[in-house]
Amino acid sequence: MENTNKEEYKIHSFDADTQQLLKTALKDPSGVDLETVANFIIDQSLKDTAFCKEAGRICYTITQAETKQNGANVFRRHLLNRLQQEYQERDEMRARSLKEWVCFVTFICYIFDYLKTDLRKT
């Protein structure tokens, strides 16, 4: 797995406020609204398959940082709740946009990949 703590994240295409929100979430998760961060990451992932891998890395890093900082899983809970909601509406999603469905599945695969790789280290 890539060294996610020392690499720059590909977030330069977002507006300045969003970049700042993500940078803060990556370094100090308790300093931002993690539900907003989770929703933003998922919303972007549903639009762009190219962002899905980066989104997986970002989610992994925020989860790790939050756990180290205070042992909490607030971000993970918001992320999983939103992903479950999207999955429950998968039939509507596929009917509305096959691209969105492919993005959703791709994003879940990247999250699983980072999680699985992390589990191998323990």
DAURHU-V331139 format. One record per residue. N is the residue number from 1. SS is DSSP state (H for helix, E for strand, L for the rest). Layout:
n=N ss=SS
n=N ss=SS
This chain:
n=1 ss=L
n=2 ss=L
n=3 ss=L
n=4 ss=L
n=5 ss=L
n=6 ss=L
n=7 ss=L
n=8 ss=L
n=9 ss=L
n=10 ss=L
n=11 ss=L
n=12 ss=L
n=13 ss=L
n=14 ss=L
n=15 ss=L
n=16 ss=H
n=17 ss=H
n=18 ss=H
n=19 ss=H
n=20 ss=H
n=21 ss=H
n=22 ss=H
n=23 ss=H
n=24 ss=H
n=25 ss=H
n=26 ss=H
n=27 ss=H
n=28 ss=L
n=29 ss=H
n=30 ss=H
n=31 ss=H
n=32 ss=L
n=33 ss=L
n=34 ss=H
n=35 ss=H
n=36 ss=H
n=37 ss=H
n=38 ss=H
n=39 ss=H
n=40 ss=H
n=41 ss=H
n=42 ss=H
n=43 ss=H
n=44 ss=H
n=45 ss=H
n=46 ss=H
n=47 ss=H
n=48 ss=L
n=49 ss=H
n=50 ss=H
n=51 ss=H
n=52 ss=H
n=53 ss=H
n=54 ss=H
n=55 ss=H
n=56 ss=H
n=57 ss=H
n=58 ss=H
n=59 ss=H
n=60 ss=H
n=61 ss=H
n=62 ss=H
n=63 ss=H
n=64 ss=H
n=65 ss=H
n=66 ss=H
n=67 ss=H
n=68 ss=H
n=69 ss=H
n=70 ss=H
n=71 ss=L
n=72 ss=L
n=73 ss=L
n=74 ss=H
n=75 ss=H
n=76 ss=H
n=77 ss=H
n=78 ss=H
n=79 ss=H
n=80 ss=H
n=81 ss=H
n=82 ss=H
n=83 ss=H
n=84 ss=H
n=85 ss=H
n=86 ss=H
n=87 ss=H
n=88 ss=H
n=89 ss=L
n=90 ss=H
n=91 ss=H
n=92 ss=H
n=93 ss=H
n=94 ss=H
n=95 ss=H
n=96 ss=H
n=97 ss=L
n=98 ss=H
n=99 ss=H
n=100 ss=H
n=101 ss=H
n=102 ss=H
n=103 ss=H
n=104 ss=H
n=105 ss=H
n=106 ss=H
n=107 ss=H
n=108 ss=H
n=109 ss=H
n=110 ss=H
n=111 ss=H
n=112 ss=H
n=113 ss=H
n=114 ss=H
n=115 ss=H
n=116 ss=H
n=117 ss=H
n=118 ss=H
n=119 ss=H
n=120 ss=H
n=121 ss=H
n=122 ss=L
